[in-house]
Each structure stands twice: as C-alpha cells, then as structure tokens.
Amino acid sequence: MNFPVYGTGLVMGLSLIVAIGAQNAFVLRQGLRNEHVFAVCLTCALSDAVLITMGVTSFQQIAALLPWLDPVMRYGGAAFLAWYGAISLYSAFHASGALTVQEAGSSSLRATLLTCLALTWLNPHVYLDTVVLLGSISTRSPGYEASFAAGAATGSFLFFFSLGYGATWLRPVFAKPAAWRILETLIALTMWSIALSLLAKM
C-alpha cells in the first residue's frame, strides 16, 4: 500500500462525489427520514467501489490498445468538469431554494434499493466520475493503481455513510438557501481545480 497515492485517491474520490446530484440527494433524503439508511449507504458505496475498480483496471487496458483515448478522455473530462463547475457557480448566485423533505409514507426496503440502484447505475455522470475520470487520474501513479482505487473507494464509504447518518444534523443547516450557495461555490472551485490537474498532465 502506497499511502501518499492512497491519500490522493481518497481526496479525488471525495472531491468528485461531493457534487450534489440525484444519488446524493436520495441518500440525504433517506437519512433525513431515517429510512433504510444503512442499506442505502452500503449500496451506494459498494457500487462506487465496483465502478472505481472497473475504471482503474479496464481504463488502462483500453488506453493501452487505444493510446489516443487517454488525452481525449482528459480533455473531455476537463471540459465537463469546467462546465459542471460553471453550472454550480451559477446555481450559487441564482438559486434560492432550500432542502425540503417530503413527509410521504415509508417505502419498502426493496423499492428503496431499486430506486437507489437506478440512480447509481443508470446515471451517466457516475460512469464519467468513477470509470473515466478516476480511471484516467489513476494512470498518473503507475504501479500504485490499487492504492489509488482503495483510497477512492474509501472516500465513497466515508461520504455516503457520513451523509446518510449525518443528515439529522444537516437538516437545519440545509433548510437555509445560503448553505446551498456556499456548498455550490465550493463544488465549483473543486471541479475547476480537478479540471486544471487533468490539463496539467497533457
């Protein structure tokens, strides 16, 4: 285990996963409702671990066969992150909404997990983050890709379980629109910094 590379994977994994999206909003909602929290968090984290492993292993094999793929993916990934950061910054200055939780009846474990899996595996952004971006970034540490993958997967477990079980304390915070503005600004800065790191590799 190379701990500096592990730390890089951990930071990169957390940086990408923290962006507000359908999956994270669902985990937060389940946490706020205290409904199937452990199962939802575990499903999301394990799914991320599988996708990250696919990216670290398969991306390198494909890139070896198609040497032009790596720079194309880096440019494409950097462009997407720059765009995503711009959207987040726009939201920070123009959005006025706050977190609301519907007080609907509880859902069964099966229905909840099916929804969770759909939000994870049917979301193209998940593949871009885990398979393409993390797979591409892992090539910067040749020979230590496993350490990078372990760090990124750890980041997923930390984030999802913290989000799910910490939702009770987050509810009064995200009831205020200002909290979302601050978070969206931080997301924008994070996305742009990762985009620059990808371009620096060129």
Secondary structure, DSSP 8 states (H G I E B T S, - for coil): --HHHHHHHHHHHHHHHTS--HHHHHHHHHHHHTSSHHHHHHHHHHHHHHHHHHHHHHHHHHHHH-TTHHHHHHHHHHHHHHHHHHHHHHHHHH--------------HHHHHHHHHHHHHT-HHHHIIIIIIHHHHHTTSTT-HHHHHHHHHHHHHHHHHHHHHHHHHHHHHHTSHHHHHHHHHHHHHHHHHHHHHHHHT-
